[in-house]
Structures are given as structure tokens and as C-alpha cells.
């Protein structure tokens, strides 16, 4: 639902269903990430890979 999607976006959680629909409609020749891959991808895009570039 639109309200649920808006709530997820407000707290920084993109909607997997919207992503899948977009990929199938716009990029049918490209593979669709699994829900786990999608979550990790969005998490890395938002917070980085978790590596600070230092020694620890």
C-alpha cells in the first residue's frame, strides 16, 4: 500500500516490491536481486560498506 511504502521510506527502508516491479517493467533483460541482496545493497548505499579504511 502507498501508506506502508511511505512509512518505510521515511525510516530509510526502500520497498522491495516496488524495486521488483520497476526492474521487470523497465529492465526486463537484467537480473532481479533477491530480497536479501536488495536489503544489503540499499544498506551499503546508505551507510557504506562498514569499512573505515583504517587498520581496525
C-alpha positions as CSV (number, residue, x, y, z in Angstrom):
1,X,0.0,0.0,0.0
2,X,1.0,3.6,-0.5
3,X,0.9,4.4,3.2
4,X,3.1,1.5,4.1
5,X,5.6,2.4,1.3
6,X,5.7,6.0,2.5
7,X,6.3,4.9,6.1
8,X,9.2,2.6,5.1
9,X,10.8,5.3,3.0
10,X,10.5,7.8,5.9
11,X,12.6,5.5,8.1
12,X,15.0,4.7,5.3
13,X,13.7,1.2,4.2
14,X,13.1,1.1,0.4
15,X,10.3,-1.2,-0.8
16,X,11.4,-4.4,-2.4
17,X,8.1,-4.9,-4.3
18,X,8.5,-1.5,-5.9
19,X,12.0,-2.4,-6.9
20,X,11.0,-5.7,-8.5
21,X,8.1,-4.1,-10.4
22,X,10.4,-1.4,-11.7
23,X,13.1,-3.9,-12.8
24,X,10.5,-6.1,-14.6
25,X,8.9,-3.1,-16.3
26,X,12.0,-1.1,-17.2
27,X,14.9,-3.5,-17.3
28,X,13.4,-7.0,-18.2
29,X,16.8,-8.1,-19.5
30,X,18.6,-7.6,-16.2
31,X,18.5,-10.0,-13.2
32,X,16.5,-9.0,-10.2
33,X,18.3,-9.1,-6.8
34,X,16.9,-11.3,-4.1
35,X,15.3,-9.6,-1.2
36,X,18.4,-10.2,0.9
37,X,20.7,-8.8,-1.8
38,X,18.4,-5.8,-2.2
39,X,18.4,-5.1,1.5
40,X,22.2,-5.3,1.7
41,X,22.6,-3.2,-1.4
42,X,20.4,-0.4,0.0
43,X,22.1,-0.7,3.4
44,X,25.6,-0.3,1.8
45,X,24.4,2.6,-0.4
46,X,23.1,4.4,2.7
47,X,25.8,3.6,5.3
48,X,28.8,2.5,3.2
49,X,30.4,-0.9,3.3
50,X,31.2,-0.7,7.0
51,X,34.9,-0.4,6.4
52,X,36.5,2.8,7.7
53,X,39.7,2.4,5.6
54,X,41.8,2.2,8.8
55,X,43.5,-0.8,10.3
56,X,40.7,-1.8,12.5
